[in-house]
Amino acid sequence: MNAVVSVVGKDKVGILAGVSTKCAEFNANINDVSQTIVNNFFTMFMIVSIDNLTIEFTRFGDELKDFGREMGLEINVMHEDIFNLMHKI
């Protein structure tokens, strides 16, 4: 199973490294990543494998959200099943 991680905030050094390190801390493998900077705003979407998480999925989302607050970012984690249902027509 996968999750979609979205990150938005003012651009600064270390965002990708920090979020990647946090994912690795809980054994979430990054399968794909897309990032861009628009008018000094950093945006990133990651697809991460959550099959081998070392903590519960909801706790993983909370940990990333808390990490985002510490860095001045908005980080959201959504299970791929929910994401797919939201975008199904």
N, CA, C and O atoms as a printed pandas DataFrame, in Angstrom:
     atom_number atom_name residue_name chain_id  residue_number  x_coord  y_coord  z_coord
0              1         N          MET        A               1    0.835   -1.190    0.000
1              2        CA          MET        A               1    0.000    0.000    0.000
2              3         C          MET        A               1    0.878    1.250    0.000
3              4         O          MET        A               1    2.016    1.246    0.470
4              5         N          ASN        A               2    0.309    2.300   -0.538
5              6        CA          ASN        A               2    1.023    3.572   -0.616
6              7         C          ASN        A               2    0.236    4.683    0.047
7              8         O          ASN        A               2   -0.953    4.552    0.337
8              9         N          ALA        A               3    0.936    5.780    0.278
9             10        CA          ALA        A               3    0.317    6.999    0.773
10            11         C          ALA        A               3    0.830    8.158   -0.064
11            12         O          ALA        A               3    1.921    8.098   -0.631
12            13         N          VAL        A               4    0.027    9.213   -0.133
13            14        CA          VAL        A               4    0.402   10.439   -0.819
14            15         C          VAL        A               4    0.766   11.468    0.246
15            16         O          VAL        A               4   -0.034   11.762    1.134
16            17         N          VAL        A               5    1.959   12.003    0.155
17            18        CA          VAL        A               5    2.432   13.021    1.093
18            19         C          VAL        A               5    2.543   14.333    0.329
19            20         O          VAL        A               5    3.243   14.410   -0.681
20            21         N          SER        A               6    1.854   15.367    0.809
21            22        CA          SER        A               6    1.958   16.685    0.181
22            23         C          SER        A               6    2.633   17.644    1.145
23            24         O          SER        A               6    2.386   17.616    2.351
24            25         N          VAL        A               7    3.488   18.492    0.591
25            26        CA          VAL        A               7    4.257   19.457    1.385
26            27         C          VAL        A               7    4.173   20.812    0.701
27            28         O          VAL        A               7    4.437   20.924   -0.496
28            29         N          VAL        A               8    3.804   21.844    1.459
29            30        CA          VAL        A               8    3.717   23.202    0.923
30            31         C          VAL        A               8    4.280   24.171    1.947
31            32         O          VAL        A               8    4.025   24.038    3.144
32            33         N          GLY        A               9    5.042   25.142    1.476
33            34        CA          GLY        A               9    5.558   26.166    2.381
34            35         C          GLY        A               9    6.549   27.066    1.678
35            36         O          GLY        A               9    6.869   26.865    0.507
36            37         N          LYS        A              10    7.031   28.060    2.403
37            38        CA          LYS        A              10    8.059   28.955    1.878
38            39         C          LYS        A              10    9.321   28.150    1.631
39            40         O          LYS        A              10    9.722   27.342    2.468
40            41         N          ASP        A              11    9.944   28.368    0.490
41            42        CA          ASP        A              11   11.143   27.617    0.137
42            43         C          ASP        A              11   12.288   27.939    1.088
43            44         O          ASP        A              11   12.499   29.089    1.473
44            45         N          LYS        A              12   13.017   26.895    1.453
45            46        CA          LYS        A              12   14.243   27.047    2.244
46            47         C          LYS        A              12   15.057   25.770    2.107
47            48         O          LYS        A              12   14.540   24.741    1.673
48            49         N          VAL        A              13   16.287   25.836    2.464
49            50        CA          VAL        A              13   17.201   24.706    2.361
50            51         C          VAL        A              13   16.759   23.592    3.305
51            52         O          VAL        A              13   16.420   23.848    4.460
52            53         N          GLY        A              14   16.765   22.351    2.808
53            54        CA          GLY        A              14   16.585   21.192    3.671
54            55         C          GLY        A              14   15.200   20.589    3.737
55            56         O          GLY        A              14   14.985   19.639    4.489
56            57         N          ILE        A              15   14.248   21.113    2.970
57            58        CA          ILE        A              15   12.886   20.578    3.059
58            59         C          ILE        A              15   12.848   19.129    2.580
59            60         O          ILE        A              15   12.378   18.250    3.302
60            61         N          LEU        A              16   13.337   18.878    1.377
61            62        CA          LEU        A              16   13.320   17.521    0.840
62            63         C          LEU        A              16   14.113   16.573    1.743
63            64         O          LEU        A              16   13.666   15.462    2.028
64            65         N          ALA        A              17   15.263   17.006    2.180
65            66        CA          ALA        A              17   16.096   16.172    3.052
66            67         C          ALA        A              17   15.387   15.869    4.371
67            68         O          ALA        A              17   15.429   14.740    4.861
68            69         N          GLY        A              18   14.745   16.872    4.934
69            70        CA          GLY        A              18   14.061   16.680    6.219
70            71         C          GLY        A              18   12.883   15.741    6.132
71            72         O          GLY        A              18   12.721   14.861    6.977
72            73         N          VAL        A              19   12.048   15.921    5.103
73            74        CA          VAL        A              19   10.870   15.068    4.946
74            75         C          VAL        A              19   11.311   13.641    4.608
75            76         O          VAL        A              19   10.726   12.680    5.109
76            77         N          SER        A              20   12.320   13.499    3.776
77            78        CA          SER        A              20   12.834   12.174    3.423
78            79         C          SER        A              20   13.390   11.457    4.648
79            80         O          SER        A              20   13.152   10.264    4.837
80            81         N          THR        A              21   14.117   12.176    5.464
81            82        CA          THR        A              21   14.673   11.595    6.689
82            83         C          THR        A              21   13.562   11.156    7.628
83            84         O          THR        A              21   13.649   10.090    8.239
84            85         N          LYS        A              22   12.517   11.971    7.749
85            86        CA          LYS        A              22   11.385   11.620    8.615
86            87         C          LYS        A              22   10.693   10.359    8.100
87            88         O          LYS        A              22   10.323    9.494    8.893
88            89         N          CYS        A              23   10.515   10.246    6.798
89            90        CA          CYS        A              23    9.917    9.035    6.224
90            91         C          CYS        A              23   10.786    7.817    6.538
91            92         O          CYS        A              23   10.276    6.773    6.945
92            93         N          ALA        A              24   12.096    7.956    6.348
93            94        CA          ALA        A              24   13.017    6.845    6.611
94            95         C          ALA        A              24   12.979    6.427    8.085
95            96         O          ALA        A              24   13.122    5.247    8.405
96            97         N          GLU        A              25   12.788    7.386    8.960
97            98        CA          GLU        A              25   12.731    7.102   10.402
98            99         C          GLU        A              25   11.636    6.083   10.724
99           100         O          GLU        A              25   11.769    5.302   11.666
100          101         N          PHE        A              26   10.560    6.093    9.945
101          102        CA          PHE        A              26    9.427    5.192   10.192
102          103         C          PHE        A              26    9.314    4.108    9.113
103          104         O          PHE        A              26    8.285    3.446    8.989
104          105         N          ASN        A              27   10.394    3.940    8.332
105          106        CA          ASN        A              27   10.497    2.893    7.319
106          107         C          ASN        A              27    9.485    3.052    6.187
107          108         O          ASN        A              27    9.015    2.058    5.633
108          109         N          ALA        A              28    9.148    4.285    5.842
109          110        CA          ALA        A              28    8.296    4.572    4.693
110          111         C          ALA        A              28    9.214    4.805    3.493
111          112         O          ALA        A              28    9.975    5.772    3.471
112          113         N          ASN        A              29    9.144    3.930    2.509
113          114        CA          ASN        A              29   10.022    4.023    1.349
114          115         C          ASN        A              29    9.424    4.987    0.316
115          116         O          ASN        A              29    8.245    4.885   -0.024
116          117         N          ILE        A              30   10.227    5.903   -0.169
117          118        CA          ILE        A              30    9.777    6.863   -1.170
118          119         C          ILE        A              30    9.847    6.211   -2.552
119          120         O          ILE        A              30   10.921    5.836   -3.022
120          121         N          ASN        A              31    8.676    6.083   -3.195
121          122        CA          ASN        A              31    8.598    5.477   -4.526
122          123         C          ASN        A              31    8.689    6.517   -5.632
123          124         O          ASN        A              31    9.222    6.237   -6.707
124          125         N          ASP        A              32    8.175    7.712   -5.377
125          126        CA          ASP        A              32    8.166    8.752   -6.407
126          127         C          ASP        A              32    8.085   10.104   -5.715
127          128         O          ASP        A              32    7.505   10.223   -4.636
128          129         N          VAL        A              33    8.662   11.112   -6.335
129          130        CA          VAL        A              33    8.618   12.455   -5.774
130          131         C          VAL        A              33    8.595   13.479   -6.899
131          132         O          VAL        A              33    9.276   13.330   -7.913
132          133         N          SER        A              34    7.795   14.519   -6.696
133          134        CA          SER        A              34    7.740   15.637   -7.623
134          135         C          SER        A              34    7.747   16.905   -6.790
135          136         O          SER        A              34    6.976   17.044   -5.840
136          137         N          GLN        A              35    8.617   17.819   -7.150
137          138        CA          GLN        A              35    8.678   19.072   -6.408
138          139         C          GLN        A              35    8.875   20.223   -7.366
139          140         O          GLN        A              35    9.429   20.067   -8.455
140          141         N          THR        A              36    8.412   21.379   -6.939
141          142        CA          THR        A              36    8.615   22.583   -7.730
142          143         C          THR        A              36    8.612   23.788   -6.800
143          144         O          THR        A              36    8.125   23.725   -5.671
144          145         N          ILE        A              37    9.155   24.860   -7.289
145          146        CA          ILE        A              37    9.150   26.118   -6.552
146          147         C          ILE        A              37    8.495   27.155   -7.448
147          148         O          ILE        A              37    8.930   27.387   -8.576
148          149         N          VAL        A              38    7.448   27.770   -6.932
149          150        CA          VAL        A              38    6.715   28.789   -7.672
150          151         C          VAL        A              38    6.682   30.047   -6.818
151          152         O          VAL        A              38    6.108   30.062   -5.729
152          153         N          ASN        A              39    7.311   31.108   -7.332
153          154        CA          ASN        A              39    7.304   32.393   -6.630
154          155         C          ASN        A              39    7.715   32.250   -5.161
155          156         O          ASN        A              39    7.073   32.806   -4.270
156          157         N          ASN        A              40    8.790   31.497   -4.925
157          158        CA          ASN        A              40    9.372   31.268   -3.602
158          159         C          ASN        A              40    8.526   30.352   -2.703
159          160         O          ASN        A              40    8.784   30.263   -1.503
160          161         N          PHE        A              41    7.529   29.678   -3.267
161          162        CA          PHE        A              41    6.763   28.687   -2.517
162          163         C          PHE        A              41    7.158   27.298   -2.986
163          164         O          PHE        A              41    7.137   27.006   -4.182
164          165         N          PHE        A              42    7.516   26.448   -2.037
165          166        CA          PHE        A              42    7.925   25.082   -2.307
166          167         C          PHE        A              42    6.698   24.179   -2.256
167          168         O          PHE        A              42    5.908   24.260   -1.316
168          169         N          THR        A              43    6.534   23.326   -3.254
169          170        CA          THR        A              43    5.468   22.328   -3.238
170          171         C          THR        A              43    6.070   20.980   -3.618
171          172         O          THR        A              43    6.917   20.888   -4.506
172          173         N          MET        A              44    5.617   19.944   -2.932
173          174        CA          MET        A              44    6.142   18.609   -3.204
174          175         C          MET        A              44    5.055   17.574   -2.961
175          176         O          MET        A              44    4.274   17.675   -2.015
176          177         N          PHE        A              45    5.024   16.577   -3.838
177          178        CA          PHE        A              45    4.172   15.408   -3.655
178          179         C          PHE        A              45    5.069   14.186   -3.673
179          180         O          PHE        A              45    5.939   14.050   -4.533
180          181         N          MET        A              46    4.850   13.306   -2.721
181          182        CA          MET        A              46    5.611   12.067   -2.658
182          183         C          MET        A              46    4.627   10.899   -2.610
183          184         O          MET        A              46    3.566   10.990   -1.993
184          185         N          ILE        A              47    4.994    9.814   -3.265
185          186        CA          ILE        A              47    4.279    8.549   -3.117
186          187         C          ILE        A              47    5.201    7.673   -2.285
187          188         O          ILE        A              47    6.324    7.378   -2.695
188          189         N          VAL        A              48    4.729    7.257   -1.118
189          190        CA          VAL        A              48    5.562    6.454   -0.224
190          191         C          VAL        A              48    4.885    5.120    0.069
191          192         O          VAL        A              48    3.668    5.041    0.235
192          193         N          SER        A              49    5.700    4.084    0.128
193          194        CA          SER        A              49    5.200    2.770    0.499
194          195         C          SER        A              49    5.045    2.720    2.017
195          196         O          SER        A              49    5.963    3.066    2.761
196          197         N          ILE        A              50    3.866    2.285    2.461
197          198        CA          ILE        A              50    3.600    2.218    3.907
198          199         C          ILE        A              50    3.456    0.765    4.382
199          200         O          ILE        A              50    2.984    0.516    5.491
200          201         N          ASP        A              51    3.862   -0.180    3.545
201          202        CA          ASP        A              51    3.734   -1.594    3.882
202          203         C          ASP        A              51    4.544   -1.987    5.107
203          204         O          ASP        A              51    4.140   -2.877    5.856
204          205         N          ASN        A              52    5.672   -1.343    5.319
205          206        CA          ASN        A              52    6.575   -1.736    6.412
206          207         C          ASN        A              52    6.758   -0.654    7.466
207          208         O          ASN        A              52    7.801   -0.583    8.115
208          209         N          LEU        A              53    5.738    0.194    7.638
209          210        CA          LEU        A              53    5.833    1.241    8.656
210          211         C          LEU        A              53    6.106    0.631   10.031
211          212         O          LEU        A              53    5.600   -0.442   10.362
212          213         N          THR        A              54    6.906    1.326   10.812
213          214        CA          THR        A              54    7.212    0.871   12.171
214          215         C          THR        A              54    6.236    1.425   13.197
215          216         O          THR        A              54    6.323    1.094   14.380
216          217         N          ILE        A              55    5.298    2.274   12.750
217          218        CA          ILE        A              55    4.255    2.819   13.610
218          219         C          ILE        A              55    2.938    2.747   12.843
219          220         O          ILE        A              55    2.930    2.479   11.642
220          221         N          GLU        A              56    1.830    2.984   13.532
221          222        CA          GLU        A              56    0.530    2.974   12.874
222          223         C          GLU        A              56    0.450    4.106   11.852
223          224         O          GLU        A              56    1.083    5.149   12.016
224          225         N          PHE        A              57   -0.334    3.889   10.797
225          226        CA          PHE        A              57   -0.449    4.862    9.718
226          227         C          PHE        A              57   -0.896    6.237   10.215
227          228         O          PHE        A              57   -0.327    7.254    9.819
228          229         N          THR        A              58   -1.911    6.271   11.079
229          230        CA          THR        A              58   -2.398    7.575   11.564
230          231         C          THR        A              58   -1.313    8.297   12.352
231          232         O          THR        A              58   -1.202    9.521   12.282
232          233         N          ARG        A              59   -0.524    7.554   13.093
233          234        CA          ARG        A              59    0.575    8.163   13.856
234          235         C          ARG        A              59    1.646    8.693   12.904
235          236         O          ARG        A              59    2.234    9.746   13.151
236          237         N          PHE        A              60    1.897    7.967   11.823
237          238        CA          PHE        A              60    2.850    8.406   10.804
238          239         C          PHE        A              60    2.429    9.774   10.245
239          240         O          PHE        A              60    3.246   10.687   10.124
240          241         N          GLY        A              61    1.147    9.893    9.911
241          242        CA          GLY        A              61    0.628   11.164    9.422
242          243         C          GLY        A              61    0.785   12.284   10.437
243          244         O          GLY        A              61    1.152   13.405   10.088
244          245         N          ASP        A              62    0.504   11.971   11.694
245          246        CA          ASP        A              62    0.650   12.967   12.765
246          247         C          ASP        A              62    2.109   13.401   12.927
247          248         O          ASP        A              62    2.398   14.584   13.109
248          249         N          GLU        A              63    3.016   12.435   12.858
249          250        CA          GLU        A              63    4.444   12.747   12.997
250          251         C          GLU        A              63    4.917   13.685   11.881
251          252         O          GLU        A              63    5.652   14.639   12.135
252          253         N          LEU        A              64    4.491   13.407   10.647
253          254        CA          LEU        A              64    4.887   14.278    9.542
254          255         C          LEU        A              64    4.253   15.659    9.663
255          256         O          LEU        A              64    4.896   16.669    9.377
256          257         N          LYS        A              65    2.992   15.700   10.086
257          258        CA          LYS        A              65    2.318   16.980   10.277
258          259         C          LYS        A              65    3.046   17.817   11.345
259          260         O          LYS        A              65    3.264   19.014   11.159
260          261         N          ASP        A              66    3.417   17.180   12.454
261          262        CA          ASP        A              66    4.151   17.867   13.522
262          263         C          ASP        A              66    5.512   18.355   13.034
263          264         O          ASP        A              66    5.926   19.474   13.337
264          265         N          PHE        A              67    6.201   17.508   12.277
265          266        CA          PHE        A              67    7.488   17.897   11.705
266          267         C          PHE        A              67    7.320   19.112   10.794
267          268         O          PHE        A              67    8.140   20.029   10.809
268          269         N          GLY        A              68    6.262   19.106   10.010
269          270        CA          GLY        A              68    5.979   20.235    9.136
270          271         C          GLY        A              68    5.792   21.529    9.911
271          272         O          GLY        A              68    6.318   22.575    9.530
272          273         N          ARG        A              69    5.046   21.450   10.991
273          274        CA          ARG        A              69    4.842   22.654   11.824
274          275         C          ARG        A              69    6.169   23.197   12.324
275          276         O          ARG        A              69    6.387   24.409   12.330
276          277         N          GLU        A              70    7.065   22.293   12.749
277          278        CA          GLU        A              70    8.381   22.712   13.242
278          279         C          GLU        A              70    9.178   23.445   12.157
279          280         O          GLU        A              70    9.954   24.353   12.454
280          281         N          MET        A              71    8.976   23.042   10.901
281          282        CA          MET        A              71    9.714   23.645    9.786
282          283         C          MET        A              71    8.945   24.766    9.095
283          284         O          MET        A              71    9.437   25.345    8.126
284          285         N          GLY        A              72    7.739   25.082    9.583
285          286        CA          GLY        A              72    6.936   26.124    8.960
286          287         C          GLY        A              72    6.288   25.670    7.673
287          288         O          GLY        A              72    6.086   26.472    6.761
288          289         N          LEU        A              73    5.953   24.371    7.585
289          290        CA          LEU        A              73    5.363   23.779    6.386
290          291         C          LEU        A              73    4.011   23.173    6.707
291          292         O          LEU        A              73    3.701   22.892    7.865
292          293         N          GLU        A              74    3.215   22.976    5.680
293          294        CA          GLU        A              74    1.967   22.233    5.799
294          295         C          GLU        A              74    2.208   20.876    5.142
295          296         O          GLU        A              74    2.405   20.788    3.931
296          297         N          ILE        A              75    2.190   19.817    5.959
297          298        CA          ILE        A              75    2.396   18.464    5.443
298          299         C          ILE        A              75    1.142   17.649    5.724
299          300         O          ILE        A              75    0.645   17.611    6.850
300          301         N          ASN        A              76    0.640   16.999    4.679
301          302        CA          ASN        A              76   -0.526   16.129    4.809
302          303         C          ASN        A              76   -0.203   14.757    4.243
303          304         O          ASN        A              76    0.518   14.631    3.253
304          305         N          VAL        A              77   -0.748   13.729    4.886
305          306        CA          VAL        A              77   -0.551   12.350    4.446
306          307         C          VAL        A              77   -1.930   11.737    4.232
307          308         O          VAL        A              77   -2.793   11.793    5.108
308          309         N          MET        A              78   -2.121   11.148    3.046
309          310        CA          MET        A              78   -3.408   10.539    2.727
310          311         C          MET        A              78   -3.161    9.141    2.164
311          312         O          MET        A              78   -2.328    8.953    1.278
312          313         N          HIS        A              79   -3.899    8.165    2.693
313          314        CA          HIS        A              79   -3.799    6.802    2.182
314          315         C          HIS        A              79   -4.212    6.798    0.708
315          316         O          HIS        A              79   -5.145    7.503    0.325
316          317         N          GLU        A              80   -3.534    6.020   -0.104
317          318        CA          GLU        A              80   -3.822    6.025   -1.542
318          319         C          GLU        A              80   -5.259    5.625   -1.853
319          320         O          GLU        A              80   -5.822    6.102   -2.839
320          321         N          ASP        A              81   -5.865    4.766   -1.046
321          322        CA          ASP        A              81   -7.252    4.365   -1.298
322          323         C          ASP        A              81   -8.193    5.566   -1.193
323          324         O          ASP        A              81   -9.089    5.732   -2.020
324          325         N          ILE        A              82   -7.990    6.391   -0.188
325          326        CA          ILE        A              82   -8.809    7.593   -0.014
326          327         C          ILE        A              82   -8.540    8.567   -1.154
327          328         O          ILE        A              82   -9.472    9.135   -1.723
328          329         N          PHE        A              83   -7.277    8.758   -1.483
329          330        CA          PHE        A              83   -6.909    9.661   -2.571
330          331         C          PHE        A              83   -7.573    9.225   -3.875
331          332         O          PHE        A              83   -8.137   10.050   -4.594
332          333         N          ASN        A              84   -7.506    7.936   -4.178
333          334        CA          ASN        A              84   -8.101    7.427   -5.424
334          335         C          ASN        A              84   -9.616    7.594   -5.424
335          336         O          ASN        A              84  -10.194    7.951   -6.450
336          337         N          LEU        A              85  -10.264    7.345   -4.300
337          338        CA          LEU        A              85  -11.716    7.508   -4.232
338          339         C          LEU        A              85  -12.127    8.970   -4.415
339          340         O          LEU        A              85  -13.148    9.254   -5.040
340          341         N          MET        A              86  -11.347    9.882   -3.880
341          342        CA          MET        A              86  -11.651   11.311   -4.003
342          343         C          MET        A              86  -11.558   11.779   -5.449
343          344         O          MET        A              86  -12.229   12.735   -5.837
344          345         N          HIS        A              87  -10.739   11.118   -6.239
345          346        CA          HIS        A              87  -10.490   11.567   -7.608
346          347         C          HIS        A              87  -11.114   10.652   -8.651
347          348         O          HIS        A              87  -10.808   10.750   -9.840
348          349         N          LYS        A              88  -11.974    9.781   -8.208
349          350        CA          LYS        A              88  -12.662    8.889   -9.136
350          351         C          LYS        A              88  -13.907    9.580   -9.653
351          352         O          LYS        A              88  -14.667   10.173   -8.887
352          353         N          ILE        A              89  -14.106    9.500  -10.942
353          354        CA          ILE        A              89  -15.270   10.154  -11.551
354          355         C          ILE        A              89  -16.276    9.100  -11.951
355          356         O          ILE        A              89  -17.335    9.429  -12.484
